[in-house]
């Protein structure tokens, strides 16, 4: 490092990077509410928080993918406001993402030098010899003894990650960001990564480490910053934290009346809960497995029950729902609906039998955005409106169906039935998706992140609709990363971690810390 | 799938080529005579050159349907100029300029207006064919002998069309495998958003591949003019499909990011021509030609999809 830079570092108290008052809102919802913290030069900072706490948004701002609404970032004593990923690269910031950004159809060396190929003199050609030699040096630094002209597609996940790190070293990165780096690694690969990280620290590279694996954060980081709901709720030296304290900081928030009262429970408490437990089994899942995704999942969804599925990103929740809806294959396990065993899961047959699934991508998978509100409402029930021999659709019947559903699903009064769904807000769009399935009167409803990006008012109405459906005897499975939501909405919560079910809590035993610990996979250590 | 069958699949274009040569060779010894083999290469030149340009576009997961129409317009302009007495050294650069104008339109609409390449180039196809018919007034033009002489000329004993084909192949191969631009073409073909995030100027690279495709169409028009000596209303018609077929036969993926011009597209172009030539040599029913060609194309595309499934 040049002397000039050293001086700068000293004048700024050895800070490499500092965030001051960073704010960011999406569709009017604030996800970052004035985040400020500093990263010391040569240090290693762990950034922890629940899903949706704002970690990814903050990192996307640092990487130039997003611009903040307010606040400043200072890097090595001077302002830093990246407009695109190249700006970040130019300032020596590199990202090691969970899903890696390498081109499998190119060689290792080509991936490293993709935008900075060394040229052979004045010719337009790549100086392959020199490039490969430099790549070998970089690979050796990260502990990979592989020919640099190997295609990336022949490498394992761990090897690919090391190539990403080699790429970061090739731009002389001063700050490297790790976002959940160990999720796709084997234990040996993880050890190798950690050894490499400590070697890089010895060279003075500053690092930010984001992980849900708290044990790793404790093992690696000097300082920890805790984010919750877009705010820094705690920061300090690692030794001032305990797992207990960290977890309670991550979850501890006060809930006001964000959820409609769960009626049957509100009336009679535990007895009603027992009443649900004796409800007839509706969807019985037994030993469902898919290598690398799910391991031996068994649970029962009963009539009238709202069942929550909690877990961290990558725990296999969406994958489970997709398998249950017949969208993805499974290698083992049986599924019974109303006591009848389903030999083959296919979306078509399941819809016939009254199963509905709201995917997490409502815009791309749940709606025809350019079609009208009315058309979207009646989409899955169309056959019911064409009963004549030629299957002509009956306009009057369609119209009454839309009226019927709009009496239940309350959109703005000024929203007309002929308005394209694209023009609706996220909350109203989600209500349209929900209404579409309600018209079919589903017996089993699966919802994946039903309120993501939706404001509080619309959430409340969606919760009400879910409760209504359950009260009519349907079974509802809700996947959500928002723990408050699950605790406010559900009768029972299942917790997944690493593709298995690790906990099952009835409403009376709901406990944020217990759920989070189970989801983090630290249950055994913490249990007395 | 094990390593051997994987290796076999990778060699599929080559094995298919050898099989076709062997079948026709057994049917008629004339087929494998050196004169006939040279003939196949010369006849394959025009399609082969277009297919090289097409390979660039396919590698970025795009497609250029307008190449045949571009050939037609360039040839029509060339024909008009030749009949008006312009000399060749002026006509040939004008053909290149006409072709580049068309492909610049393709590039603009694909990269700036962000219309799907399929739609953009389909539009240029119709505009080009319409314009060509307007220029030629739907009549066939017989060109001065200077064109035919060029088509049958040899340099160091090599027919000029084959030489041009070889030159285009060599340059294209070097560009694709040895230059930053070429490697970025592959990156974009894998995932254009990821390429953008990695800092590649995707707009420039995409524009360039359509220009390259247009340039190749101009060269192919020159070769066809030299071989036919005339511009008919059907000049260059369906050349886009022959070119796509040749590239895909050579192992280039329609989904982008995989393929090569050498040996892939070369083998593909030669294979299509060898089948057609072989059917003539063995006196097959001419109505069978398109059917047999399409069966071979089907087989190779099927093998290609098998190969992709293993990845």
Contacts between the chains, C-beta under 8 A, distances in Angstrom:
chain1	res1	chain2	res2	distance
A	65	B	197	7.8
A	85	B	197	5.3
A	85	B	198	7.6
A	85	B	199	6.3
A	86	B	199	4.6
A	89	B	199	6.4
A	101	B	194	5.8
A	101	B	197	6.5
A	101	B	198	6.6
A	103	B	186	7.2
A	103	B	187	4.8
A	103	B	190	4.9
A	103	B	191	7.4
A	103	B	194	7.2
A	103	B	195	7.8
A	103	B	198	7.9
A	103	B	257	7.8
A	104	B	190	6.8
A	104	B	311	7.9
A	105	B	186	5.6
A	105	B	187	7.9
A	105	B	189	7.5
A	105	B	190	5.2
A	105	B	257	4.6
A	105	B	258	5.9
A	106	B	183	6.3
A	106	B	186	5.9
A	106	B	187	6.2
A	106	B	190	7.7
A	110	B	183	5.3
A	114	B	183	7.0
A	114	B	184	7.0
A	114	B	187	6.1
A	114	B	198	5.7
A	114	B	199	7.6
A	114	B	200	6.8
A	115	B	184	8.0
A	115	B	198	6.4
A	115	B	199	4.4
A	115	B	200	6.1
A	117	B	180	4.1
A	117	B	183	7.1
A	119	B	180	7.7
A	124	B	175	8.0
A	124	B	179	5.1
A	124	B	180	8.0
A	124	B	181	7.8
A	125	B	174	7.2
A	125	B	178	4.6
A	125	B	179	5.9
A	126	B	178	5.6
A	126	B	179	6.3
A	126	B	180	6.2
A	126	B	183	7.2
A	128	B	178	7.4
A	153	B	311	6.5
